[in-house]
Amino acid sequence: MFSTVVRLFLFMFFIIYSTGALAVLEKPKVAVKEPTVSVTLSDYTLKSLKLNLIVGELESALRNTRRFAVYSRQKTDIKAIMEEQNLASSDFAKGNAAKEGELNNVSLILIPEVQEFKFYRKSKAIPNIDGKYSRRDRGSLAVQVKVMDTTTGEIKGVFSLKDSFVTAKKIVNKKWGRPESYHFSKMAKSIASQFADQLIDRLFPMTVIGASAKQVWIDRGQGSGLKKGDSLNVYRAGEELIDPYTKEVLGSMELYIGKVKVVRVNPKMTIADIKKNNSNEPFFKGDVVRAE
């Protein structure tokens, strides 16, 4: 009897697996292409534009969401993999090298385009004081990221992202130079964080994964942009809204449940106190959470 049950279980598992019912558990495979630059920049400004850093921050932000399998399309990384695969087919390999032809295709390709980049320093001589200048650094970075389905070629979304900085005035002895590179790093990180947040909100809305009488647990953790003290609104999805012509699902009617306030951001989830219950409905697992 026991062996019959085991065989039945294995048979059902094979049927479910082979029909793709478990495919929903697989993370979407994504890769970031090398950015293009659509704006004319001087050679001096180009020296401060680190395209590889933009790619690295985008990849890191996507990994931190834990919703995607991120694959490299950097030329140096691909070259290293190909060298390893060549080793696998040589007489030196003993079965531990990467096997030839096992690079995964991705389902989504991200194509960044730098549409604006400013990175400069302004200095002004201080009257009546030789060799002293008032200096201020400024910069801005605007990147458009196109998300494309590699199977159909369909454009899944276009995201426009921007960040900038202005330093406080500083009295210095040197007039010339350029802003410190960490300013660019901060802008690239901000751009990547904005993109990951917007993409996740479009594909995987922020959701309540647990609730008690006084608190809710949310499926966002560190690196999601949430911080202690943030106020969030909670909604419950209702009837689907369908375009009468295209039959496309446009969303759903929503019931406003109430407001919560973040009290702790853990590595993989966030805890928030319930501050307002607008409908006298309890907070449930599956409720959608949005920033105010």
Sequence and secondary structure as in RCSB ss.txt:
>XXXX:A:sequence
MFSTVVRLFLFMFFIIYSTGALAVLEKPKVAVKEPTVSVTLSDYTLKSLKLNLIVGELESALRNTRRFAVYSRQK
TDIKAIMEEQNLASSDFAKGNAAKEGELNNVSLILIPEVQEFKFYRKSKAIPNIDGKYSRRDRGSLAVQVKVMDT
TTGEIKGVFSLKDSFVTAKKIVNKKWGRPESYHFSKMAKSIASQFADQLIDRLFPMTVIGASAKQVWIDRGQGSG
LKKGDSLNVYRAGEELIDPYTKEVLGSMELYIGKVKVVRVNPKMTIADIKKNNSNEPFFKGDVVRAE
>XXXX:A:secstr
 HHHHHHHHHHHHHHHHHTTTTGGGS  EEEE   EE S   HHHHTT  HHHHHHHHHHHHHHHTS EEE   H
HHHHHHHHHHHHHTSTT  S S  TT     SEEEEEEEEEEEEEEEEEE TT TT EEEEEEEEEEEEEEEEET
TT  EEEEEEEEEEEE   EEES       HHHHHHHHHHHHHHHHHHHHHHHS  BEEEE SSEEEES  TTSS
  TT EEEEEEEEEEEE TTT  EEEEEEEEEEEEEEEEE SS EEEEEEEESSS    TT EEEE 
